[in-house]
Amino acid sequence: MELRQLRCLVAVSETLHFGRAAQKLDMLPASFGRQIRLLEDGLGRRLLQRTTRHVELTDAGRDFVEAARDIVARADELERSFREGHQDNAQVLRIGAIDSAAAGLMPQLLPHLRDAHPDIEVELLEQKTIRLLPRLLSGRLDVAIVRPPEVRDPRLEFRPLFVETAVVAVPSSHPLATREALTVDDMADEPLIVPERRSRPHSHDLTIKLFLEAGHTARITQIAEEKQTIVSLVGTGVGLAIVPKWASRLAVGGVTFLPLRQPSGRLQDRLALSAVWVRDTRHPARDAFLEVLYANMDALAKTA
């Protein structure tokens, strides 16, 4: 039995809906359901009676959830009091980063931070923008590197960093793989692999907009969630994919990465990165991190 499982049970007891409870805890529904099953299997009792349309607590579940709610509340209070009492001394910095920043920016930046501030301990969480922003607002993260959303919460401060270059992942056996660079016209009739829009709107829309502006309709043949999966699918010959330049560092065989040429002045072949944190909050370690980040911005942008 784990605290995370208890949190899931408490959340579903309050909403009586798996989807809303998963959203409340910033979890995927499948992962949320797995935690409930693990809890029930560990206890050897059914805590929830559920159908496709209805969720309710069993008698055992009603008894158990009261104790679970008390444990979760005490754990939250313990964490809150500890952090408030030790924040300045501990110098723990909780950074969230999208996959692009976690793989491309952070490995270059963290050595500079350690040199300048060896007393700061970094906890790094890699997640999507839509999952990082709620964690900032709830206090579970101190700063994050994200794709700036179109609609921004006024409680958050966004600071533009730089834009990443998009490249084209092509199967190495494909005739286009011999080119020095590609244009959208070159890919007009090719099957494409794109991310799912709900979780990665920037990456998804990048491909769609590039093709529309060039007078073409993107031929989407496959949707995949993670960059590693997308690049792996390219390697099997499923299709081509427009990805951030950092993805070329993934160790996937059978894939060639080519520059994407666009008419001068267009920025759609770029992917923006921003630093974000909660407005009007004090955090010395976060401010030190941002200072190091801005001091190394030019060098970081050249590799993006």
N, C-alpha and C positions, 0 to 999 in steps of 0.2 A: 504494500500500500504506500503510495507516494502522495506528497502534498499536491502535486499537479493533478492527480486523479481526483482528490477531494475538491479542488477548485472547479473541476469540470462538473462534478456532481452538484455542487452548490449552484453553479451557473444554470444548469438545466432545470434544477428544482425551482428557480426563480422565473424562468422563461417558459418552461414546459414546451420547449421547441429546440431541437438539436441545432438547426442552422443559426438561430439567433444567439444561442448560448455560445456556439463556436465563434461567432463574430464578436461577441462581447469579450472573449478571451484572446481574440486575434489569432485564432487557430483555423486550420482547414477542417471542414466537416469530417473528412475521413479520419484525420488524426484525433479529433475530438471523440468520435465514436469508439476508436480503438482504446482510448484511455478509460472510457466508461466500461468497456468489456473487460479490460485488465483488472479494474477495481472489482467488478462483480465476480470474475473468475477467482480472484485472490480471496475474496470473502466467502465464496461458495454460495452466494445468495443473489437472487434477482432484486435489484434496487429500483428498477424502472420497468414499467409495463408500456410498451411502445408498439404502435402500428405505423403505417405510412402516413397517417393523418393526425395521430394523437399520441401524446406522451404524458404519463402520470406516474407518481411515486407509488411503489408497493407499500404495504404496511411496514415491511422491514426497511424500505427506503426512507419512509417518513421518520422512523426512529433514528436511523443512522445519520440522516442529513443534518439533524439538529446538532449532533456532536461534531460532525464535519465542519459545519458553519463556525462553530466556536473555535475549532483548531485553526481554520484558515484566518479568522479574525485575529487570533493571538499571534500567528506567524507574521501577518502583515504589520501588526503593531510592533513586534520585536524588530523586524527589518527597518521600519520607519524610525524608531527611536535610536537604533544603532547607527543608521546613516546620518541622522541629524546630529548625533553626538560625536561622530568620528569623521565627518566629511572632510574637514580641513586637514586633519592629520593623516588620514589614510591616503589621500591623493590618488584615489581610484577614478579612472575616467572610462565611462561606458560609451563606446562609439558604435553606432550602427552604420552599415555601409551596404549599398547595393552590390551585386556581384562584380560589376565593372570596377568600382572603387576598391572593393576588397581584394581583387586579384591584380589590379593595375596600379592604383595609387598608393594604398596603404603599405605594401611591402617596400616602396621607395621612401615613404614619408616617416615610418616609425623609427628607423635608425637615427634620423635627424632629431626626432622627439626624445629618444633615449639619450642622445649626446647632450642635448640642451637641458633636459629635465629628467635625470635618472631616477628621481623620487616618484615619478608618476607611473602607476601601474595601469596598463590598458586592458580593458575587456572589450573584445571585438565581436559584434554580432553581424553576420551577413544575412540580409533579407531584402525583400522587395520594398520599394518606396511606400506602397499602400499599407505595409505592415510596420514600417519603421516610424512613420509619423504618429500613429496612436501611441506607440511606446514612448516617444518623446513627451507627449502630452500627459501620459500617466506617470512620468518620472522614472521609468525603467531605463531610459537612455539619457545621456547628457548632451550629445551632439550626434548628427548623422550626416552622411554624404549621400545625396539622393538625386533623382531626376526631378526637377521642380514641377509640381503639378499645375495644371491650367487654373484650377481654383485653389487658392491658398488660404489656410486657416489664419486669421489675424492674430492668433495667439503665438504663432511661430515666426521667427526671424529667418529669412532666407538670404543667403549671401552667394551670388554667382561666383563660380570658380573658373572653369574653362569648359571648352567643348571637345568631345572626343571625335576622332575620325571614324567614319564607317568604311568597312571593307567588304568585299564579296567573298564568301566561302564557296568554292567550286570543287566538285569531285576531280581529283587529279587526273583521272582518265578522260575527262570531258574535253572536247575540242577547244572550249573557251579557256581552259587552264593554261594554254600556251601563250595567251595574250599578256602584254605588259600591264594593262589596265582594262577596266570594263566601263561601259556606259549603260544607262538604263535601256537604251535602244538595243544594245547587244543581248540583253536578257529578256526582251519583250515576249518571246514565245517559250521561255523556260519555266518549268514548274518551280515553285518557291516554297520555302519553309519559313513560317513566321511564328512569333510568340503569341500566346493567347492574350487578347486585348485587355481583358478585365484585370489581369495581374501585371501586364507589362505594356501599358498604353503607348509609351514613347517608342519602344522598339517596334511594336506592331504598326503604329501609324507612320513610322519612318518609311517603311517599304511601300505602303499604300500611297502616301503622298508623292514620293519620288516617281512612281509609275504614272500617277494621274497627271502630274505636271509635265511629264514627257509625252502625254497623249496616249498612254497605254493603261490597260487594266491588269493588275497583278494576278497571275495564275497561281493561286494558293493551292498547293496540293497536300500540305501537311501543317498542322499546328502542334507545337511542342512547348513545354513549359520552361525548361532550363537551357542555358547556352550550351552546356556540355552535350545535352541531348540533341540540340539542333545541329551542332557541328558534327556529331557522330552520324546523324541521319544524312548529312551531306556526304560524308565519307562512304556511305552505302549506296549512293547514287539516287536517293529519293528526290533531290532537287538542289537548288541554289539557295543561299541565305545571305541577307545583308546583316552584318553583325558589327559591334564595336571592335576597334582594332585590337584591344586586349585579348579578344577571343583567339587570335592567331597564336597565342602562347599555350593554348590547350594542346596537350599531347594526344592528338587524334591523327591516326594515319590515313592516307588516301585523300587528304584535303589540301587544296592550294588556296591561299588568300591573296587576292588581287586588289589594288587600289580602285576606288570607285570615282570615276571622273564625272563632274557635274559642271554645267555652265557657270562662269565666273559670277560671284555675288550671291549664289544660292547657299543657304545655310542648312537646308534640309538633310544634307548628307552628314550632318554633325549631330551629336548627342550631348546635351548640356548636363553639367554636374553643378550642384549647389551644396553648400554647407547650411545646415538648419539646426536651430535650437529654440528653446522656449524663451520668449521675450521677457525682459526685465527680471532675469534670474542671475544670481551670482554663483560663479563656479570657477575658481582660480585655475584648476587643471584644464578645464575646457578652454579658457582664454589663452592659456599657454600653448595648447594644441593648435588653436587657430592662428596664433602668432607665428608658429613654426610653419604651418601650412601656407600662409600668405608669403612668408619669406622665401619659400621654395617653389612658388607658383610657376614661375617662368620655366624652370627646369622640368617640372612635372608636366606642364602643358605640351612641351616639345615631344614627349614620349607617348602622348595620348592619341 
